[in-house]
Amino acid sequence: IVTVVQGPSAYVFDNKEVTAIVRDALEAQGALKTQRKYQTKNATDIVISVSKALHERYPEYVRELNFDEWVFNNAGGAMGAMFVFHASISEYLIVFGSAVGTEGHSGRHTANDYFTIIYGEEWAYSAGEIEPRIYAPGDMNFLPRGEVIHYSMPTTGWAIELAQGYIPGMLPFGFMDVITSTMDITNFAKTVYISARDMTYYALHGKF
Ligand SMILES: CC(C)=CCC[C@@H](C)[C@H]1CC[C@H]2C3=C(CC[C@]12C)[C@@]1(C)CC[C@H](O)C[C@@H]1CC3
């Protein structure tokens, strides 16, 4: 008999539950891919209703959506916008995407990444895959820690992204394009402020 003793987990989010909440919220909007109607729905309504469902499930850990704290993110050649629901040392939960589409290198990360589409599509492949994997609303693209993909959101596309692992190790990738390309210091400062504020708050409350 083997007894597996599990140590305490720093995680408050369950990736399966996050995806289930997202799928339920999409279903309530008639926006799941199985209903073949998802492209006719308004992306703004979907972002708002999914955000509300996540906040209701995790009120202590998921910030309410607002439209003052959206920031751009340039990383791996891709450009998108994001709203940070939660950022701590071991996890972040964001809505990420682009109103016009985007494409780039995923980066090789120190965290597992769960990317659940809520509007539009994500196309992705690993080196050696000849055909794209296509993810539609309700589908989750899992990128394990240390692996890499080329991805695109060919047109308007939004997703809920949960990352679990060592988050500070991901940030240089998330910020490097500011130095090498965009020089958008205002957006950079806003992103650093938002992430440092949340990480410090949770660390001071014993959530790493
Ligand atoms: C949460 C904070 C404050 C910063 C995170 C910055 C970046 C590390 C991320 C912002 C958007 C992220 C995306 C991915 C990796 C990490 C980011 C660049 C993916 C490439 C991971 C794989 C998915 O399939 C697509 C993701 C797009 C967004």
Ligand as a Chemical Component Dictionary entry (heavy atoms), coordinates in Angstrom:
data_LIG
# 
_chem_comp.id                   LIG 
_chem_comp.type                 NON-POLYMER 
_chem_comp.pdbx_formal_charge   0 
_chem_comp.three_letter_code    LIG 
# 
loop_
_chem_comp_atom.comp_id 
_chem_comp_atom.atom_id 
_chem_comp_atom.alt_atom_id 
_chem_comp_atom.type_symbol 
_chem_comp_atom.charge 
_chem_comp_atom.model_Cartn_x 
_chem_comp_atom.model_Cartn_y 
_chem_comp_atom.model_Cartn_z 
_chem_comp_atom.pdbx_ordinal 
LIG C1  C1  C 0 -0.434 38.488 -14.993 1  
LIG C2  C2  C 0 0.614  39.467 -15.279 2  
LIG C3  C3  C 0 0.658  40.690 -14.454 3  
LIG C4  C4  C 0 1.517  39.315 -16.243 4  
LIG C5  C5  C 0 1.607  38.160 -17.183 5  
LIG C6  C6  C 0 2.337  38.614 -18.427 6  
LIG C7  C7  C 0 2.605  37.473 -19.448 7  
LIG C8  C8  C 0 3.604  36.479 -18.877 8  
LIG C9  C9  C 0 1.327  36.804 -19.942 9  
LIG C10 C10 C 0 0.301  37.830 -20.471 10 
LIG C11 C11 C 0 -0.497 37.123 -21.554 11 
LIG C12 C12 C 0 -0.024 35.673 -21.488 12 
LIG C13 C13 C 0 -0.300 34.687 -22.548 13 
LIG C14 C14 C 0 0.404  33.513 -22.615 14 
LIG C15 C15 C 0 1.628  33.321 -21.789 15 
LIG C16 C16 C 0 1.842  34.357 -20.693 16 
LIG C17 C17 C 0 1.435  35.773 -21.096 17 
LIG C18 C18 C 0 2.318  36.285 -22.236 18 
LIG C19 C19 C 0 0.060  32.421 -23.625 19 
LIG C20 C20 C 0 1.046  32.558 -24.775 20 
LIG C21 C21 C 0 0.175  31.019 -23.019 21 
LIG C22 C22 C 0 -0.302 29.915 -23.974 22 
LIG C23 C23 C 0 -1.734 30.177 -24.417 23 
LIG O1  O1  O 0 -2.170 29.164 -25.266 24 
LIG C24 C24 C 0 -1.808 31.527 -25.101 25 
LIG C25 C25 C 0 -1.395 32.588 -24.072 26 
LIG C26 C26 C 0 -1.634 34.003 -24.566 27 
LIG C27 C27 C 0 -1.455 34.989 -23.430 28 
# 
loop_
_chem_comp_bond.comp_id 
_chem_comp_bond.atom_id_1 
_chem_comp_bond.atom_id_2 
_chem_comp_bond.value_order 
_chem_comp_bond.pdbx_ordinal 
LIG C1  C2  SING 1  
LIG C2  C3  SING 2  
LIG C2  C4  DOUB 3  
LIG C4  C5  SING 4  
LIG C5  C6  SING 5  
LIG C6  C7  SING 6  
LIG C7  C8  SING 7  
LIG C7  C9  SING 8  
LIG C9  C10 SING 9  
LIG C9  C17 SING 10 
LIG C10 C11 SING 11 
LIG C11 C12 SING 12 
LIG C12 C13 SING 13 
LIG C12 C17 SING 14 
LIG C13 C14 DOUB 15 
LIG C13 C27 SING 16 
LIG C14 C15 SING 17 
LIG C14 C19 SING 18 
LIG C15 C16 SING 19 
LIG C16 C17 SING 20 
LIG C17 C18 SING 21 
LIG C19 C20 SING 22 
LIG C19 C21 SING 23 
LIG C19 C25 SING 24 
LIG C21 C22 SING 25 
LIG C22 C23 SING 26 
LIG C23 O1  SING 27 
LIG C23 C24 SING 28 
LIG C24 C25 SING 29 
LIG C25 C26 SING 30 
LIG C26 C27 SING 31 
# 
